[in-house]
Amino acid sequence: MLFKTAIKMLLGGGLATFSIAVSILYFNQNKLIYPSWANNSRKFVDLPSSFDLPFEEDIKLITEDGIQLQAFDIRNPKSKSTLLILTPNAGNIGHFLPLVKYLYDNFNLSIFIYSYRGYGLSQGTPNEAGLKLDADRIMKYLTQESDFHKNRKLVLYGRSIGGAVSIYIASKYPQYIDGIILENTFLSIRKVIPYIFPFLKYFTFLCHEVWNSEYEITKINDKVPILFLNGIKDEIVPPSHSIKLFELCPSEKKYLKRFPLGHHNDTIVQDGYWDHVYDFLVKFNLI
């Protein structure tokens, strides 16, 4: 409601109303960027057992600042790799279980998926600094605490803002990453704003949730293979962002696959999407 009110005020004209609207957007940007509240996603999270998936039920991961995270650790004893799924900014991890089921059954992967703080049944409220602490805690579990996962290769799969989290992880922990898959990821949130709201192009400096992937991607391991997946009709993230990230990426094993009919949320179901993912994983001996 606050967002809709702000937009109406912006369109209504007048310096005073414009200033008030920009203030509303500034102070409520976290709710816009991280809509963890939508569709009752904080009240109920489906379990892997509903999809006949094995998982570790008693994992309680506490971040450095004391936030408890909800995670599903789905282990495939035959797997070469663990796929760490970094989700988009809407829904909860229960909504992604059909995808997890498909990957588990058809790609012979172990899969780890968790809720960012403020999402699903994870504690806290989401923000960039907090999501990075969450990622740090997950990496500690996967690379140090879990005997199962630390003996397997680690592949990051991030969609939208999950791509930004993936890039953060890959830049901070390059020695642990064996492959990266990014879909419809942005250069930074500030550079997305004018694409969605052209009238706010002069106020992007007010966005404190930055996610500067444009810089972070230059720090990833140049030996790690990385696959970029991009919907050309993306209405939320400029499709040019994936191209720029691809160009900036130092990897010697990088690939860009574009989907002419792909929008922001349906690129994943475009023809050939999973064929490209499968071929990428096979090529680098990750499955």
N, C-alpha and C positions, 0 to 999 in steps of 0.2 A: 504493500500500500504506500509506503514512504517513497519508493522508487517511482510509482505511477504519479504520485502527487508532485514529485520533483519535476518530472517530465512535463506535466501539464503547466506548471509554473514557468518552466523554461520557454515553452511554446507560447505562453500567454503574453510575453513581452514585459518590459519594464525593468529598470536596473535593480530596484529593490527586490522584486520577486525573483529575478535572475540570481542575485546574490544569495538569497535564502535557499533557492533550489540547489545551487552549487554546494552550499553548506550541508544540506541534507544528504546529497550524494557523497560528500567527503566523509561525513561521520557514519554513514551506513554502507560504505563501500565493501566492508567485509561480508555483509549479508548478501550483497550482489555478486561478489566474486566467489563466495563459498556458500551456495544455497543448500546447506546441509539440512535445513529446516523443511524443505519442500516435500510434499506428498507423504507426510508422517514418517519420514525416513529415520527419525530418531527414536521411534517407538517400537519398531519391530524389525528384526534382521533374520532372514531365512538362514537355515543351517545347511552345510554341505551334505549332511545325512539325508536331507530331502531329495537329493539328486544321486543318492547311492555313491557318494564320495567319501573316502576315508579322511579323517582329520584329527588333529590333536586338540582335544577340547579344553585342556587346562593351561594353555599358554596365557600368561599374564605378563605383558611387557610394560614396564614402567620407565618413562622417559626421564632424562636428566632433571627436568623441572617437576617431576612427580605426577605426570599424567599417565593414566592407564589406558592402553590401546587394545582394541579388539582385533584379533587376527585369526585367519584360518590357515593352518599348516597342513597342506594336502600332499602326502608323500607317496611317490611311486618308486618302489624298490628297484625297478628296472631302468630308471631314468639316468641319463648322463648329466642332465642339467636341472637346475631349479629356475623356474620363471617367476620373477618378482613382478607382480602386476601393480602398477601405479595408476589408480583410477581417475576418471574425469571428475569434475567438481559437483556433479549432481548424483543423487541416489546414495545407496549404501552398498557394502560388499555383497549382501545377499542378492541384490539385483544382478550381479555379474556372475552368479553361479552357473547359469546355463553356458556362458562362455568358458568358465573354468572346466565344466563337464566336457565340453567339446575338446578343449586342449588336452585334458587328462586322457581322454579315451583315444584320441586320434594322433596326438603328437608325442605320446609317451614321455610326458614331462612331470616333474614334481612342481607344485605351484604354491606360492606363498602370496597371500593377499591380505591387506589390513585396512582398517578404517583410519583415515587421518583424524587427528583430534577434532572433536566437535561433530564427527560424522558417525552414523550408526550408534553403536553402544560404547564408542570410545569417549573418554572424558574430555573436558575442556572446550575451548572455542577455537575455531581455525584462524590462523594467520600465517604469513610467510615464515616468520622466525620459528613458530611452533611446528609447522609442517616439516621444517628442516631438522628440528630436534627429533621428531618422530622418525624421519628417515635414518638419522644417526642410530637410533635405538634398534631399528629393524636390521640395519647392517651389522651391528654388534651381535645380534642374535644369530644371523645367518652365517657370519664369517668366523665367529669365536665360540659361541655358546652351543650351537647345534652341531653335534658330530655328524648327523645325517647330511645337512646342507653344506657344511664347510668342505666336505669331500666331493662335492659336485660343482660343475661349472655354474656360473650365475649369469642369467640373461635378464635384462630390464625391458619391460614392455609398458610404455606410458602413452596415454591418450590425453590430448589437450593439456590441462594443467598437470596431469600425471606425467606428461613429457617433460615439463619443467622440473618436476621432482626427480625424474630419471637423469636429466642432465646434471642437476645438482649432485646426485649420488655418484655419477660417472666421473665428475670433475674432482670430487673429494676423495673417492676411493678407487682410483684407476687400476690399482693392482688386483682388485677383486672381480673386475667386470670382464666377462668373456663375450658379451654380445649386447646390442642395444636395438630396440625397435621403437620408433617414435611415430605417432600419428597426429597430424594436425596440431603441431606444437607451435608456440608463438615466440617471437624475439624477446618481447617483454610485455607485460600487461599494459604499460603506458602506451606502447605502440599499437595495441589492439583498440584502445578507446576511440580514436578518430574514425576507425573503420565502422564501428557500431554506432557511435554518436558523434557525427562530424562537428556539431555545435560545441563540443567540449574539447576540441583539439588544442585550444590555448590554455587548458586547465589540467593537462595531464600530469603536471608537476605535483598536483594535489594527491595523486594516487600513491599511497605509501606501501601498497602491495605491488612490488616491482617485478620480481622473478626475472632477473636479467640473464636469460638463457643465451642471448646474443654474445655475452661475454663469457659465461660459464662454459659454453661448448668448445671454446678455443683451448680449454685446459684438459680435455679428455685425452686418454691414451691414443696415440696415433696408430697403434696396432690393433685396436679393438674394432671388429666389424660392426657397422651400424646401418640399419635400414630405415629410410624415411618413407612414410606413407602419407599421401596428401590428396585431399578432396578438392578438385579444382573449383567446385561451386560452394565451398565453405563460406557461410554467411556470418560467421562469428570471428574466426581468425583469418586474416588475409592469407590466401594461398601462397602469396609471395614470401611469407615468413618461412615456410618450409624450405623453399628454394634458397633463401639467404642462409638459413642454418646449415643447409647442405654445403653451401659454398664455404662457410666459415669453419666447418668441421675439419679437424686435422687428420682424421682417419684415412689411412691408405686403402681401406676396404669399405667404402661407403657407397650406398645405392639409393636412388630416389625413384619411387614408383608413384605415378600420378593417376588419379581416377576421374575421368571427365564428368561423371554424373554424381560424384561424391560431395555431399554436404557435410557439415561439421559432425553431425550425429549418425549419419548413415554410411560413411565411408567404409566402415567395418563390414558392411553387407554387400559391398560392390563386387561384381564378378572379378575373380582372380585375386582378391585380397589375400585369402588364406593360402592360395597357391604360392604367392610371393613370399609369405611368411615361412611356409614350409620349406621352400627351396633355399631360402636364406639360412635357416637353421641346419638343414642338411649340408649345405655347402661348407659351413664352418664347423661341422662335426659337433653340433650342439644337441642333436637328438639321434 
